[in-house]
């Protein structure tokens, strides 16, 4: 019968160094797979903590428990590598249930990354074998080891504001997330229904700002809102150069298309949250998304438990034909029910675009999707009524399927390249290829629509459901790194361009629906929407903005005048940052000083933003 390894100085020391070397190898593999290079001090500290915790687990486990440990380790490394490459963060344990959805499994998990799973399982098994061979067996004394593990875990949790940033250790950060995942209802509902916005807080903050110009257009323009899955403004050269950022993807062709068609690109665009359902809610309804871990706003609209009063319904009431067309399955996240409740007349998803063909990944690749959109808009433009169409592609969503024809074209280009024999595939190559194919497909769409007159008297806005985490070559876990959004707007006529806000204004996803209302001449119908129209060139009052990053668990309270409060998920720990309002993402500097909001005020504001109709109009 196997004897258990125990607490002895020699045994725990040997196991610790074995675990540390193993974790450093794992770190190198994750960097190679994802292309995300974390900061060295944070990585080293995380791996030392992870090595101690792993050493304890190895010392105390045996038999079935050892088998379970090795299996869990292998799967954790597989998920960590895929999540780092896709989102730029380690996985959040509390969202594990989302991975159980069949649509998500077939769309995102069944892909080339599966090839890494046997390798990571083999690497975990190798750790088990080396530990069995090199560390002597002795009598069990687990109390001190367990106490040390708890102490290290607590210290680790307090040392990292976010447990999912790339500098974290997979083993240590996963273990440290367990208490929060178990206490999910408590951890995210702290302050619910108990905190209210006081009059003094209302008087000195402006988090629920609404501002429109109420101009009357000479005609009712059509509106085309093109949402690009996971696109960050940081991938546009003019934006990254403006903020001195080093993106993993550079979309020169997309920016050239915007310039050619007369778009204005906004350099300080804030994406409010991560995940499509949160961004979609804000873009469609003009209110804050869910800023806490649970995502319930879209679902409550889909279930008819609330009356949304969203943008499509407002335009439909003014005689617009409203349509929402996305390449992914429309049933996922209950978007079919949500879009209908929000006021879209025509709601279609992947099944319509695939037309009976077998889907590869989430849905049709971008060349097919945008070609179909062109045909649909031609037909719609023949009708007398003005139209409002929202589209969302899926080719730039992990696993970045670009279609067989695009793959062949890229392969031909690589063969024609002089240094093709020396070129090695890079970690972000699939994302880069998908973004470039999207840019080409979007250019064809705009060219075709312009040639056929569909863009005449049409407001075109290109944005995204989320920023995709903005993968950087010089990856730094700075505040708002995952909130660098994209906004490019082409007004219905050149005369409008002079009326738009300057390109360095701080803008958000909240500003898109209220701008659409304003441009169509219905700014007076904004109701309880939040946001500032881009037609308001003279700002009446500076505003404050709430936003979050659900993958890192960070919450932000931003003052347009140049102050940012970056807080952990429970908002008990915050740091204060200053920035130049003209260069938000390129000038963030941590400063000393007390938070400009108390913890009670943070709870009150977050609770109010959680409501479908905020307390403070």
N, C-alpha and C positions, 0 to 999 in steps of 0.2 A: 504494500500500500504506500502511495506517495506521501512523503512528509512535506509539510509546509515550510516555506522560507520565513525567517523571523527577523526581528529587530536586533541586528548586530551591526556594529560599526562597519566591519568589512563587507557584510552582505548588502546593506543598504547603499554603501558607497559605490560598490561595483555595479549594482543595479541602476543607481542614479546616472553614472557615467555612460553605461550602456544605453539607457533611455535618452540621454542628452544627445549622444552621437546619432542615434536613430532619428530623433526629432529634427536634428540639423539636416540629415539627409532628406527627410520628409519636406522640410522647409524649402530646400533646393528644388525638389520635384514640383512642389506647388507653384513656386516662382516660374519654373520652366513651363508648366502647363498653362498658367494664367497670364503671365507677363506682368503681374503686379508685384513690384518690388517694395516691400515695407521698409520703414525706418529701422536702421540697424540696432540702436539702443532698445527700442521697444520690442523688437523681435527677440533679441538676446534675453531680455528680462522675461518675456513670455515663455521662451523655450526652457529657461532654467526652472521656472515655476512648473511648467508642464512636465519636465523630466522628473521632478520630485513626486508629483502626483502620480505619474505613470509608474514610477519605481514602487510606490506604495501598493498600487493596484497589482503589479506583478508579484510583489512579495506575498500578498495576502490571498491571491486567487489560485485556484487549482481545480482540476477536473472540469465539470460542466461550466463552472464560473469562468475558468480560464478560456475555454472555447468561446463563451459568449463575449468575453472581453476582446479577444482577438477579432472576432467577427464584427463587433461594433466599431472597433478601431478602423478596420478596413473600409467599412461603409462610410464612416465619418470622414476619412481622408478623400474618398471618392466624391462625396457631396461637397466637401470644402474646396477641392480643386475646381469643380464645375461652377460653384457659386462665386468663387473669386474671379474666375475668368468671365463670368456673365455679368455680375453686379459689382465687382470690386470690393466685396465684403465677405467675411465668413458667414455661414448660415446662422439664422436665428432659430433657436430650438423651439420657441413658442409657435412658429409657423409650420411645424412639421406636418400638421394635419392637412395643409394646403397641398402637399405633395401626394396625398392619397386620392385626389380627384382624378378620375379616369381620363378626362380631357387633358389635364396637365401632364399625366404620365405619358400618354401617347404623343403629346406635342413637344414636351421638353426633355423627358427622361430617356426616351428610346432614341438614342443618337450615338454619335461616335464616342462620346465621353464614356459610354459603357465599356469600351475597350480598356479603360484605365482601372476598372473595378477589380478584375483578377490580379492585376499588378499590385494594387494597394492591399488586397487580401493576402497576397503572397508576402509582401513586405511585413505585414503584421504577424504572419506566421513565422517569418524569419526571426523577428524579435523574440517571440516565444521560444523558439529552438535555442537561440543563443543564450537566453536567460537560463534555460534548463541546463545547458552544458557548462556555463561559466560560473554560475553562482551556487555555492554549496547549500545543502539542505540543512535546516536546523529547526529547533522548536519554535512554535508560534507564540508571539507576544504582540498582538495587534494594537493594544490600547494607545501606545505612544505614537505609532504610525498614523492611526486614524486621527488622533488629536492634531498631529502635525499637518495632516492633509486639510483638515478643517481650517486651521490657522492660515495656511498658504492660500487656500481658496478665498477666504475672507479678505486677506491682504491683496490678493490679485484683483478681486472685484473692486476694491476701493482704489486701486492704482490705475485702472483703465476706465475712463468715462464711458466708453462703449466696449463691450466684450466681443464685438464682431468686426472691428477694424482689422486690416490685414496684418498688423503687427502682433496681434494676439496669437497665442498657441492653441491649436485645435483641441487638445486634450483639456488644458486648463480652462479655456473659455467655455467649452461645452459643459464641463462640470459646474462651473460658476453660474451658468444660466439655469440650472435645474431648479433652484428655489424660486426664481422669478417665473419660470414656466408653470410650476405647480400652483403658485399664487396668482396666476394670470388675472382672475376676476378682481382680486384685491389690488394687485399692483397697478392696474390700469384704470380702476374706478375710484381711486383715492380722491376725495373731495367732491364726488358726484352728488348732486342735489343738496349740497350743504354750503357751497361757496357761491356767493353772489357778487356781482360787480357793484362796488360802492359808488356813490356820487363823486367823491374825490378822485377815484380811479378813472371814471368817465371823463372828468374835467381835464385830467392831465395826460390821457392817452387817447389814441384814435385808431383802434384795431378793427373797427367795423365801418370803414369809410366808404362812402358812395359819392361819385362825382361824374356828372355827364354834362355835355354841352347843350343838348336839346336843339341842335341845328335841324333845319328842315331841308332835306335834299330835294333837288329838282325832279328826280325820278327815284323809283324804288329799285335799288340795285339787287342783283342776285348775290348770294353769299356762298363761297366754297371754303370750308374749313378742313384743311388737310392735316391730319394728325399722323406723325411718323413715330412708330413704336420705338421707344427708348432713345430717341435722338437728343443729344445735348448740344447746346449752342457752342460749347467749347470745341466741338469738332470743326467749326467754321474758322478758317485762318484769321479773318479780321477780328473775331472775338477772342481767340486764344492769344493772338499777338497783342491785342489791347490790354489784356490782363497778365501778359507774360506767363502763360501756361504752356505746358508741354503735353498735348493730347496724344493718346495712342492711335487716334484716327484723325486724318486731316482731309476734309472734303472740299478741295479747291473747285471741283466741277460743280458741286451744288451751289457754292457761293457765286460762281460765275453765272449760273442760271438765274439766281436771285437778282444779280446786278443787271443782267440782260433784260429781264422782264420788269425792272423798275420796282423791286421790293425794297422796303426799308428793314434792315436787320437791327434788332435791339440787342445791345451788348450787355445789359444788366437785367436779364430775364430770369425770374425766380420760378422754378417748378415747386409746387407747394408740398408734394409728398411723393413717396415711392408707391409702386403698384398701380396697375391700369385702372382698377375700379375707383380708387381715390381720385386720380387725376381726371377721369371721365366725369365724375360727379361735379367737380369744380368747373370744368369746361362747359358742361351742359347746363348747370343750375346756378352758377355764379355765386357760390357760397364756399366757405371753408370745407375742405375734405375732412375725413376722420383723421385726427391728429394723434389718436391713441392706438394701441395695438389692435383692438378689434376694428373691423371695417364694416360698419352697419348702415351708413346713410344710403348707399345705393340699394342695399337689400330692403330697407324699409320703404323706399319708393316702389321697388319692384313688387312688393307684397301689398301695395295699396294701403299701408297703414298710415301714410302721411300724404298730404296734397303737395306736390313738389313746387309748382309755379316756376317752371324752368324756361329757358330761352326758346326751345322749339315750340312750346305751347304759345308763348307770347307772339312769336312770328306767325304761327298758324292762324291765330286769332286775327292777324292783320292781313290775311289772304295769301300767305306764303305756302308753297308746297314744301314740306319738310321731309328729309330723308337721311337715314343713317346707314352707311354701308361699310362693313368691316370684313377683313379677310379671314379672321379667326372664327371658330364656332360661336354663334351669337348667343347660344344658351349658357355658355360658360360665364360664371358670375351673375347669372340671371339678367344679362344685358338685354335680352329680347323683351322681357317684361318691363325693365326699367326704361328703355328707350320709348316704348309705347306710352307708358305713363307720363314720361317727360314731354311728350307732344310730337314725336316723329311719326309721320304717316306711313312711310316706307322704311321698314327695318329688315335688313338682310345680312346674312353671314356667310360662312365658308361654303355651305352646301350649294348655295346659288351660284357662287363663282366657280366651284369645281365642276358642276353640271354632271354629276354621276361618276366622275373619275375618282380613283382612289387617292385620298389625301396623303401627302408626304409631309409629316410634321403638323404644324398648326393649321395650315391652309395654303392657298395658291401663292407661289412666289411673286415678287413684286412686278416683274414684267407682265405677267398674266393679269394681275389684279388691276394695275393702273390702265392697262389696255381696255379692260372691261369697264372701268370707271369712265373712260373717254366715251365709249359707246353709250353708256347710260346718260351721261350729261348731254350728249348730242340730242337724244330723244327728249329729255326733259326740257331742253331749251326751246323746243318747238311749241311747247305749251304757252299759253298767254300769261298764266300766273307766274310771279317771281318765285324763285326757289332758294331754299337754304339746305345745303347738302354737307354732311360731315362724313369724312372717310377715315379709316384707320387700317393701315397695312399690317403685315405680320412678318414680312421677310427679314426685318431687322430685329426680330425677337429671337432669343436663343431657341433652337440651335442654328439659326441663321441660314435657312434654306434659300438658295437663290435660283433654283431650277436647273434642269439639265443643260439647256441651251446656254445659259449664262456661265455655267461651269466650263463648258467646252470653249466658249469664247475666252475666258480667263486663262485656260490652259494653253490656248493658242498664243495668246499675248505673252505668256511666260516663256514659251518655247522660242518665240521670236526675239526675246530679250537677249542681249549679248552676254549678260552675266547670269543667265538662267541656271547654268550648271553649278554656279557657286551659291545660288540663293537657297536659304534654308527656311522652312516654314516657321512662322513666328506665332506666339500664343494668341495674339489678337487678329490673326489673318482672317478667320471666318467672319468676325465682326466687321473688319475693314472691307472685305469683299462684299458683304451684305449691304453695308452703307453705300458703297460705290455703285452697286447695281440699283439700289433705291434711287440714288441721285440721277442716274441715267434714265430710269423709268419715269421719274417725276418730270425731268426735262422733256421727254417725249410727250407726256400728258399735256404740259403747258404749251408746247409748240403746236400740237394738234388742235387744242382748244382755241388758241389764238388765231390760227389760220382759218378756222371755221366760224369765227366771230363769237364763240361762246363766252369768251372773257370780256366782251364788250359790256360795260356797265356791270361788272362783277367784282365784288370785294373778295380777294383771295388771301387767306391767312394760312401760313404753314407753322405748325407748332408740334407739340408732342404730348403724349399722355404722361410721361415722366422723363427725367433726364438720363435714365439708364445708369446712374451712378457716376458718369463721366470718368471713364478709365483714363488714367494719366500715365505717361512714361515715367515721370518723377512722382510716383504716387505718394501723396502726403494726406494724412487724415485731418485735413483742415475743416473747420465748420463750413457748411453749405456746399461741400464738395459734390454731394449727390443732388443738389438742388439747382445746378446750373442749367437752366432751361433754354429753349430756343423759341424765338418769335420773329418771323419774317412776314411783312404785310404789304400787299399790293392793293392800293385803293382802287375804287371803281373808275376813277378818272385821274389824270395827272394833276388836276387842280386840287384834289384832295391832299396830295403829298405835302404841300406847304402847310396844311392844317394839322398834320399829325405831330405828335409829341416828338421831341428830339431823340436821337437813337441812343443817347446815354442816360435816359431817364430810367429809374428803377421801375420795372414792370413785372407783373405776375400773371399766372394763369387766370386769376380772378378778373383781370382787365380785359380778357378776350370776349366773353359773352356780353359784357356791358358796352364794349366798343361796337360790337355787331349791332346791338340795339340802337346805339347812337347814330351809326352810319346809315342805317335803314330808316332813320327818322322817327324812332320810337323810344328814345331815351327816357321819355316820361313814363314808360311802362316798366321801368326797372324794378319797381316795388321794393322788395327786401333784398335784392341782390347787393353784393359787396363788390367794390372795385372802382377803378378810375378809367374813364374812357380815354383812349389815345387822341381823341379830338379836343381834349381839354389841354390846351397849350399853356395857359396861365393857371398854375396850381393854386387853388384857394386855400389849402391847408395841408401841411405835411402829415403823413399817415404812419401808422405802425402796422406791422404785418406779423402774423403767426404762421409758422411752417414747421415741418418735421421731416425726419428720415426714419421710416419705420424699420429699415434693415439694421441701422446702428442704434436705434432706440433714442435718438437725440431729438430734442424739441428746441425751437428757436423763436425768440421774440426780437424782432428787428425794428429799429427806428430809422426811417429814411434819412434822418439828419446825420447818421453816421455811427450808430451804436448797435451792437448785436449781443444778445444774451443767449448763450449756448448751454442748454441744460440736459441732464441725463433724463431717462424715461420717467422716473418718479419725480423729477424736477426738484430734488433735494440738493443737488450739486450743480452749480452753474459757474461759468466763466464769462467774463466780459471782454468783448472785442471792439475795436474801433475800425472804421473804414472810411475811405473817401467815397462819398455818394456817387461820384462820377465813375469810379472804378471799384465797384463793390467786391468782385471776386479776386481782384488783383492787389488789394491793399489791406487785407485783414491783418490786424496786429492785436495780440492779447495784451490787455492793460490791467492794472490793479484798480480796485475799487469795488464797492458794494453793488450788487445787482440793482437795476433801476426798478425792479418789481420784487415785492416780497413773495414768499412762497404761497401765502394765501391769495395774493393777486394773480399769481401764475395759475393756480387751480381755478380761480373764478373765471379767468379769461378762457382757459381751455374748456371748461364746462360750458360756457356760453357758446363757444365755437362748435361744440359737439351738437348743440341743438339744431334742428332743421331750420328754424327761424331764430337767429341770434337775439339776445336780449337788447343789445345796443345797436339800433339801426344806423 
